[in-house]
Amino acid sequence: MKKKITALCLCVALLAVAVVGASLAYFTDNAQADNTFTAGSVKIQLIEEQSNADHTGFVPYDGEKVLMPIVGSAQGEKYPNGQPAAKNYIDKVVTIKNNGNSAAWIRAYYAVPSALDDGFGESFNAGMNILHGNFGNNGDKTTYENEWKWKNNGKWQYFETVMDGVSYNVYFADYYQPLAAGETTEQFICGVYLDKNVDMKDGKYIDPRHPDADLSILEGTVHYPVFAVAVQADGFDSAAAAMDAAFGANYNPWGTPATNWQ
């Protein structure tokens, strides 16, 4: 969003006149003040990365991965770059960079297929998910509720929608402070993994914890979309105020019908 600013130009001319005897001479001078302004701009880039070969840093994410049940724990041993060392853990490190010239409030969305998520509610238990999304990390601590605020007044920021015939549970978070021009957020999410309980029986994917679940979505390509939006920081005290003013309350960036807002 660009903040429109009108440039003003102020010209000042000074004229001095002196009369000496019968001669008329003119002593002149002028000065000009050119008051210039630069229009503010907000432009963001959503960055997706994965571990490099020796797990000491990151390289651009290279596309589709194969989901396999995790071996080990995503909360266990870590590589030097902070990513879990568990087998079949898929790096998907998401950050957002402000490429504009003005500070901006940032909000990011993570959509997981409803069939693979325990679902929102009072009994929600992330440990019961079939497909897990891992919160970002910042050194030795998580970015969850630190740099990224996933909850508002103690409740998850959440809604449900359908995209291309697939139902999704969408969770979103606000960055804790305005992101300065040229700066990049801490990690929003840092990876995904299939729960160790997922198995195959009689040619079908199953999870004994969810005996009635239809996991046929695993037979094709699984999508977990991520989206980020930004609004100028100037004039707003919080990300929520900025987002509501710019996009309206209960904004769904994918533009599909949404329900069960929290």
Buried (B, 14 or more C-beta within 10 A) or exposed (E): BEEEEEEEEEEEEEEEEEEEEEEEEEEEEEEEEEEEEEEBBBBBEBBBBBBEEEBEEBEEBEEEBEBBBBEBEBEEEBBEBBBBEBEBBBBBBBBBBBBBEBBBBBBBBBBBBBBBBBBBEEEBEEEBBBBBBBBBBBEEEBBBEBBBBBBBEEEBBBBBBBBEEBBBBBBBBBBBBBBEBEEBBBBBBBBBBBBBBBEEEEEEBBBEBBEEBEBEBBEEEBEBEBBBBBBBBEEBEBBBEBBBBBBEEEBBBBEEEBEEEB
